[in-house]
Amino acid sequence: MLTLHYSSNSRAQRILWLLEELKLEYSLNVIKFHPSELKSEEHRRRHPLGRVPVLEDREVTIYESGAIVEYVIARHSNGELKPKISDPSFPDYLQWFHYCEGMIMPPMNTIVVHTLILPEERRNEEVLRQAKNLLTKALVPVNQLLEKNKYLIDKFSGVDFMLGHSLFMSNELKCVSDEMINIKRYLNLIGEKETFQKAINT
Ligand SMILES: N[C@@H](CCC(=O)N[C@@H](CS)C(=O)NCC(=O)O)C(=O)O
């Protein structure tokens, strides 16, 4: 039995989407996105920084959304959702999978900190402007990628749960301009999936 430690409006949606997509049995521990629950002793035993997502699978406890996606695909997907090493799309899978936490999320974290988390007097307009600029630049190659591919590496894969979800978050933060028509088309496509709707509305 899998247990997902989850908070709304967080990266934990990636994992819920994946568990739903694979029709796996799981239980959900919904944690309020507030220090009282995230930083509780109980949750810090699962994640030393008191963050989500965390997945438990019998004796295994694993955090880092990318690691969890890879773990679930390796142990519970019957070979679905990841190209084989010999497949020509394998390097693309690796590159775009890691592009999410490596290139998209750092500026997005800064944007969240300087629009939602810090009290107004500590927010910095210049830092925010730079982060938005960096995020827009990082989205350009993804928009180009989606000109030729239906999903991120064409075939629906682990990359969609990571990078695809980060595109959704960027759009929620109003950082995907109307000119990024391929990203907008892609967001409509994943938005039609019941499994995705369940993940973002729980
Ligand atoms: N790189 C980590 C990031 C985890 C993370 O920062 N999660 C956020 C929610 S999206 C969190 O729990 N924040 C709570 C906090 O910073 O106190 C991952 O991909 O899982």
The ligand as an ORCA input file, in Angstrom:
! r2SCAN-3c Opt
* xyz 0 1
  N      12.666     19.735     -4.850
  C      11.627     19.333     -3.954
  C      10.902     20.575     -3.465
  C       9.932     20.262     -2.336
  C       9.243     21.539     -1.880
  O       9.869     22.583     -1.722
  N       7.928     21.436     -1.662
  C       7.184     22.601     -1.238
  C       5.767     22.525     -1.798
  S       5.743     22.619     -3.562
  C       7.073     22.599      0.274
  O       6.827     21.583      0.868
  N       7.245     23.771      0.888
  C       7.086     23.934      2.296
  C       8.136     24.801      2.890
  O       8.967     25.331      2.165
  O       8.101     24.971      4.096
  C      10.671     18.384     -4.697
  O      10.674     18.410     -5.942
  O       9.971     17.599     -4.051
*
